[in-house]
Amino acid sequence: MDAGTLTNAVALSVSVLALTVSTLLAVRQLRTNRLSGQDTNHTQVLLSLNGEYRSDAFQASEEFVLEHLADEYDTELGIGRLPSEARRHVRRVGHYYADYGMLAALPTVDSDRIVGVVHFRVREAWSVLEPFVQAERRARGNTYWRYFEHLACLAAVVDKEKMLADQRLLSVEKLEADRIATIRAAAPTRTGRIDRPARQASVSQSPAELDRH
């Protein structure tokens, strides 16, 4: 192989290597951007759902579902055959938790964090609505509100205290304990009461006076 051919081969190898590296970097950047975009979208959805929960309309609907629905209506009505006002309340609550459940089912989302937001509330709502949902499924022959059910099941099995501990959330109690420990560590060690040296007897005192001390 002459010098010209060798030079061309080396140049070609360098070009291929540079192209490979550039491609790998581009793919990694694209993947990072895509994940970042997903995180942004998920955050927007969560903020939207939290805003809905705080609305007066949702609060009224959840109160109706938890406090009145089971006492006032037969579960065999399902969802679709409820009176319009009751149906509106039920659907508002059910779709709300179904949206959370759909988000929790995505592979790119930390479902524990989703459950942490609605852990107790979704279990309460599902316990009331489950017989209505089952009746609706029997009538429709489908899996009505499966995402809602999925979220309720996640909430039933997750250890919320452990989950919150794993997220290393701050607490006032922990901060106060750390502050006290820091103060104690910095303070000088105390060995107890400081004993005063014994009072010396005066050379001018008589034995009788010494007996009175």
MIDOSE-1310 file (N, C-alpha, C; in nm, 2 decimals, decimal comma, always signed):
residues 213
mdag	+0,09/-0,12/+0,00/+0,00/+0,00/+0,00/+0,09/+0,12/+0,00; +0,07/+0,21/-0,10/+0,15/+0,33/-0,11/+0,10/+0,44/-0,01; +0,18/+0,54/+0,00/+0,16/+0,65/+0,10/+0,02/+0,72/+0,08; -0,01/+0,74/-0,05/-0,14/+0,81/-0,08/-0,26/+0,73/-0,04
tltn	-0,25/+0,59/-0,07/-0,37/+0,51/-0,03/-0,38/+0,50/+0,12; -0,27/+0,49/+0,19/-0,27/+0,48/+0,34/-0,33/+0,61/+0,40; -0,29/+0,72/+0,34/-0,34/+0,85/+0,39/-0,49/+0,86/+0,37; -0,54/+0,81/+0,25/-0,69/+0,82/+0,22/-0,76/+0,72/+0,32
aval	-0,70/+0,61/+0,35/-0,77/+0,51/+0,44/-0,78/+0,57/+0,58; -0,67/+0,63/+0,62/-0,67/+0,69/+0,76/-0,78/+0,80/+0,76; -0,78/+0,89/+0,66/-0,88/+1,00/+0,66/-1,02/+0,94/+0,66; -1,05/+0,83/+0,58/-1,18/+0,77/+0,58/-1,22/+0,72/+0,72
svsv	-1,12/+0,66/+0,78/-1,15/+0,60/+0,92/-1,19/+0,71/+1,02; -1,11/+0,82/+1,01/-1,14/+0,93/+1,10/-1,28/+0,99/+1,07; -1,31/+1,00/+0,94/-1,45/+1,05/+0,91/-1,56/+0,97/+0,96; -1,54/+0,83/+0,94/-1,64/+0,74/+0,99/-1,66/+0,75/+1,14
lalt	-1,54/+0,76/+1,21/-1,55/+0,77/+1,36/-1,62/+0,89/+1,40; -1,59/+1,00/+1,34/-1,65/+1,13/+1,37/-1,80/+1,13/+1,35; -1,84/+1,06/+1,24/-1,98/+1,05/+1,21/-2,05/+0,97/+1,31; -1,99/+0,86/+1,35/-2,05/+0,77/+1,45/-2,07/+0,84/+1,59
vstl	-1,96/+0,91/+1,63/-1,97/+0,99/+1,75/-2,08/+1,09/+1,75; -2,09/+1,17/+1,63/-2,19/+1,27/+1,62/-2,33/+1,21/+1,62; -2,35/+1,09/+1,56/-2,48/+1,03/+1,56/-2,52/+0,99/+1,70; -2,42/+0,93/+1,77/-2,45/+0,88/+1,91/-2,49/+1,00/+2,00
lavr	-2,42/+1,11/+1,99/-2,45/+1,23/+2,06/-2,58/+1,29/+2,03; -2,61/+1,29/+1,90/-2,74/+1,34/+1,85/-2,86/+1,25/+1,91; -2,84/+1,12/+1,91/-2,94/+1,03/+1,96/-2,96/+1,05/+2,11; -2,85/+1,07/+2,18/-2,86/+1,09/+2,32/-2,93/+1,22/+2,35
qlrt	-2,90/+1,33/+2,28/-2,96/+1,46/+2,30/-3,11/+1,45/+2,27; -3,15/+1,38/+2,16/-3,29/+1,36/+2,12/-3,36/+1,29/+2,23; -3,30/+1,19/+2,29/-3,37/+1,11/+2,39/-3,39/+1,20/+2,52; -3,28/+1,28/+2,55/-3,29/+1,36/+2,67/-3,40/+1,47/+2,65
nrls	-3,41/+1,53/+2,53/-3,51/+1,63/+2,50/-3,65/+1,57/+2,51; -3,66/+1,44/+2,46/-3,79/+1,38/+2,46/-3,84/+1,35/+2,60; -3,74/+1,30/+2,68/-3,78/+1,27/+2,82/-3,81/+1,40/+2,90; -3,73/+1,51/+2,87/-3,76/+1,63/+2,93/-3,90/+1,69/+2,89
gqdt	-3,93/+1,67/+2,77/-4,06/+1,71/+2,72/-4,17/+1,63/+2,79; -4,15/+1,50/+2,81/-4,25/+1,42/+2,87/-4,27/+1,47/+3,02; -4,15/+1,49/+3,09/-4,16/+1,54/+3,22/-4,24/+1,67/+3,23; -4,22/+1,76/+3,14/-4,29/+1,89/+3,14/-4,44/+1,86/+3,12
nhtq	-4,47/+1,78/+3,02/-4,61/+1,75/+3,00/-4,68/+1,69/+3,12; -4,61/+1,59/+3,18/-4,66/+1,53/+3,30/-4,68/+1,63/+3,41; -4,59/+1,72/+3,43/-4,60/+1,82/+3,53/-4,72/+1,91/+3,51; -4,74/+1,94/+3,38/-4,86/+2,03/+3,35/-4,99/+1,96/+3,38
vlls	-4,99/+1,83/+3,35/-5,11/+1,75/+3,38/-5,14/+1,75/+3,53; -5,03/+1,72/+3,61/-5,05/+1,72/+3,75/-5,10/+1,85/+3,81; -5,04/+1,96/+3,76/-5,09/+2,09/+3,80/-5,23/+2,11/+3,77; -5,27/+2,07/+3,65/-5,41/+2,09/+3,61/-5,50/+2,01/+3,70
lnge	-5,47/+1,88/+3,73/-5,55/+1,80/+3,81/-5,56/+1,85/+3,95; -5,45/+1,90/+4,01/-5,45/+1,96/+4,14/-5,54/+2,09/+4,14; -5,53/+2,16/+4,04/-5,62/+2,28/+4,03/-5,77/+2,24/+4,03; -5,80/+2,13/+3,95/-5,94/+2,09/+3,95/-5,98/+2,04/+4,09
yrsd	-5,89/+1,97/+4,16/-5,93/+1,92/+4,29/-5,97/+2,04/+4,39; -5,90/+2,15/+4,37/-5,93/+2,26/+4,46/-6,05/+2,34/+4,42; -6,11/+2,31/+4,31/-6,23/+2,38/+4,26/-6,35/+2,35/+4,35; -6,44/+2,45/+4,36/-6,56/+2,43/+4,44/-6,65/+2,32/+4,38
afqa	-6,65/+2,31/+4,24/-6,73/+2,21/+4,17/-6,69/+2,07/+4,21; -6,55/+2,05/+4,21/-6,51/+1,91/+4,24/-6,53/+1,88/+4,39; -6,51/+1,98/+4,48/-6,53/+1,95/+4,62/-6,67/+1,91/+4,64; -6,77/+1,98/+4,58/-6,91/+1,95/+4,59/-6,94/+1,81/+4,54
seef	-6,88/+1,77/+4,43/-6,90/+1,64/+4,37/-6,85/+1,53/+4,46; -6,73/+1,55/+4,51/-6,67/+1,45/+4,60/-6,74/+1,43/+4,73; -6,79/+1,54/+4,78/-6,87/+1,53/+4,90/-7,00/+1,46/+4,88; -7,06/+1,48/+4,76/-7,18/+1,41/+4,73/-7,16/+1,26/+4,72
vleh	-7,05/+1,22/+4,65/-7,02/+1,08/+4,63/-6,99/+1,01/+4,76; -6,91/+1,08/+4,85/-6,87/+1,01/+4,97/-6,98/+1,01/+5,08; -7,06/+1,11/+5,08/-7,16/+1,13/+5,19/-7,30/+1,09/+5,15; -7,34/+1,09/+5,02/-7,48/+1,08/+4,99/-7,51/+0,97/+4,89
lade	-7,42/+0,94/+4,80/-7,45/+0,86/+4,68/-7,51/+0,72/+4,72; -7,43/+0,65/+4,81/-7,47/+0,51/+4,84/-7,60/+0,51/+4,92; -7,63/+0,61/+5,00/-7,75/+0,61/+5,08/-7,88/+0,65/+4,99; -7,86/+0,72/+4,88/-7,97/+0,77/+4,81/-8,00/+0,69/+4,68
ydte	-7,91/+0,61/+4,63/-7,93/+0,54/+4,50/-7,88/+0,39/+4,51; -7,96/+0,31/+4,44/-7,92/+0,17/+4,43/-7,80/+0,15/+4,34; -7,71/+0,07/+4,39/-7,58/+0,05/+4,31/-7,61/-0,02/+4,17; -7,72/-0,09/+4,16/-7,75/-0,16/+4,03/-7,79/-0,06/+3,92
lgig	-7,81/+0,07/+3,96/-7,83/+0,17/+3,85/-7,70/+0,19/+3,77; -7,59/+0,15/+3,83/-7,46/+0,17/+3,76/-7,43/+0,32/+3,76; -7,37/+0,37/+3,65/-7,34/+0,51/+3,64/-7,44/+0,58/+3,54; -7,46/+0,52/+3,43/-7,54/+0,58/+3,32/-7,68/+0,60/+3,35
rlps	-7,74/+0,52/+3,44/-7,88/+0,53/+3,47/-7,91/+0,61/+3,60; -7,81/+0,67/+3,66/-7,83/+0,76/+3,77/-7,90/+0,89/+3,72; -7,98/+0,96/+3,80/-8,03/+1,09/+3,76/-7,92/+1,18/+3,72; -7,95/+1,28/+3,64/-7,85/+1,36/+3,57/-7,76/+1,43/+3,67
earr	-7,82/+1,49/+3,78/-7,74/+1,56/+3,88/-7,64/+1,47/+3,95; -7,69/+1,35/+3,99/-7,60/+1,25/+4,06/-7,50/+1,20/+3,96; -7,54/+1,18/+3,84/-7,45/+1,12/+3,74/-7,33/+1,22/+3,71; -7,37/+1,35/+3,71/-7,27/+1,45/+3,68/-7,16/+1,45/+3,80
hvrr	-7,21/+1,44/+3,92/-7,11/+1,44/+4,03/-7,02/+1,31/+4,02; -7,08/+1,20/+4,00/-7,01/+1,08/+3,99/-6,91/+1,08/+3,88; -6,95/+1,12/+3,76/-6,85/+1,13/+3,65/-6,74/+1,22/+3,67; -6,77/+1,33/+3,74/-6,66/+1,43/+3,77/-6,55/+1,37/+3,86
vghy	-6,60/+1,30/+3,96/-6,50/+1,23/+4,05/-6,43/+1,11/+3,98; -6,51/+1,03/+3,91/-6,45/+0,91/+3,85/-6,35/+0,94/+3,74; -6,38/+1,04/+3,66/-6,29/+1,08/+3,55/-6,17/+1,14/+3,61; -6,18/+1,22/+3,72/-6,07/+1,28/+3,78/-5,96/+1,17/+3,82
yady	-6,01/+1,07/+3,89/-5,92/+0,97/+3,94/-5,87/+0,88/+3,83; -5,96/+0,86/+3,72/-5,91/+0,78/+3,61/-5,80/+0,85/+3,53; -5,80/+0,99/+3,53/-5,69/+1,06/+3,47/-5,56/+1,04/+3,54; -5,57/+1,05/+3,67/-5,45/+1,02/+3,76/-5,40/+0,87/+3,73
gmla	-5,50/+0,78/+3,73/-5,46/+0,64/+3,70/-5,39/+0,62/+3,57; -5,44/+0,69/+3,46/-5,38/+0,68/+3,33/-5,24/+0,73/+3,34; -5,22/+0,84/+3,41/-5,08/+0,90/+3,42/-4,99/+0,80/+3,50; -5,04/+0,74/+3,60/-4,96/+0,65/+3,68/-4,93/+0,52/+3,61
alpt	-5,00/+0,49/+3,50/-4,97/+0,37/+3,43/-4,87/+0,39/+3,32; -4,83/+0,51/+3,29/-4,73/+0,54/+3,19/-4,59/+0,49/+3,24; -4,51/+0,43/+3,15/-4,38/+0,38/+3,20/-4,28/+0,49/+3,23; -4,30/+0,61/+3,19/-4,21/+0,72/+3,21/-4,24/+0,80/+3,34
vdsd	-4,34/+0,76/+3,41/-4,39/+0,83/+3,53/-4,36/+0,75/+3,65; -4,32/+0,81/+3,76/-4,30/+0,75/+3,89/-4,44/+0,74/+3,96; -4,50/+0,62/+3,95/-4,63/+0,60/+4,00/-4,64/+0,63/+4,15; -4,53/+0,60/+4,22/-4,54/+0,63/+4,37/-4,57/+0,77/+4,40
rivg	-4,51/+0,86/+4,32/-4,54/+1,00/+4,34/-4,69/+1,04/+4,31; -4,74/+0,97/+4,21/-4,88/+1,00/+4,18/-4,97/+0,95/+4,30; -4,94/+0,83/+4,34/-5,02/+0,77/+4,45/-5,00/+0,85/+4,58; -4,89/+0,91/+4,60/-4,86/+0,99/+4,72/-4,96/+1,11/+4,72
vvhf	-5,00/+1,16/+4,61/-5,09/+1,28/+4,60/-5,23/+1,25/+4,64; -5,28/+1,13/+4,60/-5,42/+1,09/+4,62/-5,44/+0,97/+4,70; -5,34/+0,93/+4,77/-5,34/+0,80/+4,84/-5,47/+0,76/+4,91; -5,51/+0,85/+5,00/-5,63/+0,82/+5,09/-5,76/+0,85/+5,01
rvre	-5,76/+0,96/+4,94/-5,88/+1,00/+4,87/-5,93/+0,90/+4,77; -5,84/+0,85/+4,69/-5,88/+0,76/+4,58/-5,93/+0,63/+4,64; -5,88/+0,58/+4,75/-5,93/+0,46/+4,81/-6,07/+0,48/+4,86; -6,10/+0,60/+4,92/-6,23/+0,63/+4,97/-6,33/+0,64/+4,86
awsv	-6,29/+0,71/+4,75/-6,38/+0,72/+4,64/-6,41/+0,59/+4,57; -6,31/+0,50/+4,56/-6,33/+0,37/+4,49/-6,42/+0,28/+4,58; -6,40/+0,29/+4,71/-6,48/+0,20/+4,80/-6,63/+0,23/+4,78; -6,67/+0,36/+4,76/-6,81/+0,39/+4,74/-6,85/+0,36/+4,59
lepf	-6,77/+0,39/+4,50/-6,81/+0,38/+4,36/-6,79/+0,24/+4,30; -6,71/+0,15/+4,36/-6,69/+0,02/+4,30/-6,82/-0,05/+4,26; -6,92/-0,07/+4,35/-7,04/-0,14/+4,31/-7,11/-0,08/+4,20; -7,11/+0,06/+4,19/-7,18/+0,13/+4,08/-7,10/+0,10/+3,95
vqae	-6,97/+0,10/+3,96/-6,88/+0,07/+3,84/-6,90/-0,07/+3,79; -6,91/-0,17/+3,89/-6,93/-0,31/+3,85/-7,06/-0,33/+3,78; -7,17/-0,26/+3,83/-7,30/-0,27/+3,76/-7,29/-0,21/+3,62; -7,22/-0,10/+3,61/-7,20/-0,03/+3,48/-7,13/-0,13/+3,38
rrar	-7,03/-0,20/+3,43/-6,96/-0,29/+3,35/-7,04/-0,41/+3,30; -7,13/-0,46/+3,39/-7,22/-0,56/+3,36/-7,32/-0,52/+3,25; -7,36/-0,39/+3,25/-7,45/-0,34/+3,16/-7,39/-0,32/+3,02; -7,26/-0,27/+3,02/-7,19/-0,23/+2,90/-7,11/-0,35/+2,85
gnty	-7,07/-0,44/+2,93/-6,98/-0,55/+2,89/-6,84/-0,50/+2,86; -6,79/-0,40/+2,93/-6,66/-0,35/+2,91/-6,59/-0,32/+3,04; -6,47/-0,27/+3,03/-6,39/-0,24/+3,15/-6,40/-0,09/+3,18; -6,51/-0,05/+3,23/-6,53/+0,09/+3,26/-6,44/+0,14/+3,38
wryf	-6,38/+0,25/+3,36/-6,29/+0,31/+3,46/-6,18/+0,22/+3,51; -6,12/+0,15/+3,42/-6,01/+0,06/+3,46/-5,89/+0,14/+3,52; -5,86/+0,26/+3,46/-5,75/+0,34/+3,52/-5,78/+0,39/+3,66; -5,91/+0,42/+3,69/-5,95/+0,45/+3,82/-5,92/+0,33/+3,91
ehla	-5,96/+0,22/+3,87/-5,94/+0,10/+3,95/-5,79/+0,07/+3,97; -5,71/+0,09/+3,87/-5,57/+0,07/+3,88/-5,51/+0,16/+3,98; -5,55/+0,28/+3,98/-5,49/+0,38/+4,08/-5,54/+0,34/+4,22; -5,66/+0,30/+4,24/-5,71/+0,25/+4,37/-5,63/+0,13/+4,42
claa	-5,60/+0,04/+4,33/-5,52/-0,08/+4,37/-5,38/-0,04/+4,41; -5,32/+0,05/+4,34/-5,18/+0,10/+4,37/-5,19/+0,16/+4,51; -5,29/+0,24/+4,54/-5,30/+0,31/+4,67/-5,32/+0,21/+4,78; -5,38/+0,09/+4,75/-5,41/-0,01/+4,85/-5,29/-0,09/+4,89
vvdk	-5,19/-0,10/+4,80/-5,08/-0,18/+4,83/-4,95/-0,11/+4,87; -4,95/+0,02/+4,84/-4,83/+0,10/+4,86/-4,82/+0,14/+5,01; -4,70/+0,13/+5,06/-4,67/+0,18/+5,20/-4,63/+0,33/+5,19; -4,73/+0,41/+5,22/-4,71/+0,56/+5,20/-4,60/+0,61/+5,28
ekml	-4,59/+0,57/+5,41/-4,48/+0,62/+5,50/-4,34/+0,59/+5,44; -4,33/+0,46/+5,39/-4,20/+0,42/+5,33/-4,17/+0,50/+5,20; -4,28/+0,52/+5,12/-4,27/+0,59/+5,00/-4,22/+0,74/+5,02; -4,28/+0,80/+5,12/-4,24/+0,94/+5,15/-4,10/+0,94/+5,21
adqr	-4,06/+0,84/+5,29/-3,93/+0,84/+5,34/-3,82/+0,82/+5,23; -3,86/+0,74/+5,13/-3,77/+0,72/+5,02/-3,75/+0,85/+4,94; -3,85/+0,94/+4,94/-3,84/+1,06/+4,87/-3,76/+1,17/+4,95; -3,73/+1,13/+5,07/-3,65/+1,22/+5,16/-3,71/+1,36/+5,17
llsv	-3,84/+1,36/+5,20/-3,91/+1,49/+5,22/-3,86/+1,54/+5,36; -3,85/+1,67/+5,36/-3,82/+1,74/+5,49/-3,93/+1,75/+5,58; -3,91/+1,75/+5,71/-4,01/+1,77/+5,81/-3,96/+1,86/+5,92; -4,05/+1,93/+5,98/-4,01/+2,03/+6,08/-3,95/+1,95/+6,20
ekle	-4,01/+1,83/+6,23/-3,96/+1,75/+6,34/-3,81/+1,71/+6,32; -3,78/+1,67/+6,20/-3,65/+1,62/+6,17/-3,55/+1,74/+6,17; -3,59/+1,86/+6,12/-3,50/+1,97/+6,12/-3,48/+2,02/+6,26; -3,58/+2,01/+6,35/-3,56/+2,05/+6,49/-3,47/+1,96/+6,56
adri	-3,48/+1,82/+6,53/-3,40/+1,73/+6,59/-3,25/+1,75/+6,55; -3,23/+1,77/+6,42/-3,10/+1,80/+6,37/-3,04/+1,92/+6,43; -3,12/+2,03/+6,45/-3,07/+2,15/+6,51/-3,02/+2,13/+6,66; -3,11/+2,06/+6,73/-3,07/+2,03/+6,87/-2,95/+1,94/+6,88
atir	-2,93/+1,84/+6,79/-2,81/+1,76/+6,79/-2,69/+1,84/+6,76; -2,70/+1,94/+6,67/-2,59/+2,02/+6,63/-2,55/+2,11/+6,75; -2,65/+2,17/+6,82/-2,62/+2,25/+6,94/-2,55/+2,17/+7,05; -2,60/+2,05/+7,07/-2,54/+1,96/+7,17/-2,40/+1,92/+7,14
aaap	-2,37/+1,90/+7,01/-2,24/+1,85/+6,97/-2,14/+1,97/+6,98; -2,19/+2,09/+6,97/-2,09/+2,20/+6,98/-2,07/+2,25/+7,12; -2,16/+2,21/+7,21/-2,15/+2,26/+7,35/-2,04/+2,19/+7,42; -1,97/+2,25/+7,52/-1,87/+2,18/+7,60/-1,93/+2,07/+7,69
trtg	-1,85/+1,97/+7,71/-1,90/+1,86/+7,79/-1,91/+1,90/+7,93; -2,02/+1,86/+8,00/-2,04/+1,90/+8,14/-2,03/+1,77/+8,22; -1,95/+1,77/+8,33/-1,92/+1,65/+8,41/-2,00/+1,66/+8,54; -2,09/+1,76/+8,55/-2,18/+1,76/+8,67/-2,14/+1,88/+8,76
ridr	-2,18/+1,88/+8,88/-2,15/+1,99/+8,97/-2,01/+2,01/+9,00; -1,97/+2,14/+9,00/-1,83/+2,17/+9,03/-1,82/+2,19/+9,18; -1,74/+2,10/+9,24/-1,72/+2,10/+9,38/-1,62/+2,22/+9,42; -1,66/+2,29/+9,52/-1,57/+2,39/+9,57/-1,46/+2,33/+9,66
parq	-1,35/+2,39/+9,66/-1,24/+2,33/+9,74/-1,28/+2,35/+9,89; -1,24/+2,25/+9,97/-1,27/+2,26/+10,11/-1,21/+2,38/+10,18; -1,29/+2,44/+10,26/-1,24/+2,56/+10,33/-1,13/+2,53/+10,43; -1,03/+2,61/+10,42/-0,91/+2,58/+10,50/-0,94/+2,64/+10,64
asvs	-0,91/+2,57/+10,74/-0,92/+2,62/+10,88/-0,82/+2,73/+10,91; -0,86/+2,83/+10,97/-0,77/+2,94/+11,01/-0,68/+2,89/+11,12; -0,55/+2,93/+11,12/-0,46/+2,89/+11,22/-0,49/+2,95/+11,35; -0,58/+3,06/+11,35/-0,61/+3,13/+11,47/-0,73/+3,07/+11,54
qspa	-0,80/+2,97/+11,47/-0,92/+2,92/+11,53/-0,88/+2,81/+11,63; -0,96/+2,81/+11,74/-0,94/+2,71/+11,85/-1,00/+2,58/+11,81; -0,96/+2,47/+11,87/-1,02/+2,34/+11,85/-1,17/+2,34/+11,87; -1,22/+2,42/+11,96/-1,37/+2,42/+11,98/-1,43/+2,49/+11,86
eldr	-1,37/+2,59/+11,80/-1,43/+2,66/+11,69/-1,42/+2,57/+11,57; -1,31/+2,49/+11,55/-1,30/+2,39/+11,44/-1,41/+2,29/+11,45; -1,45/+2,25/+11,57/-1,55/+2,14/+11,58/-1,69/+2,19/+11,53; -1,71/+2,33/+11,53/-1,84/+2,38/+11,49/-1,85/+2,38/+11,33
h	-1,75/+2,36/+11,26/-1,75/+2,36/+11,11/-1,80/+2,23/+11,06
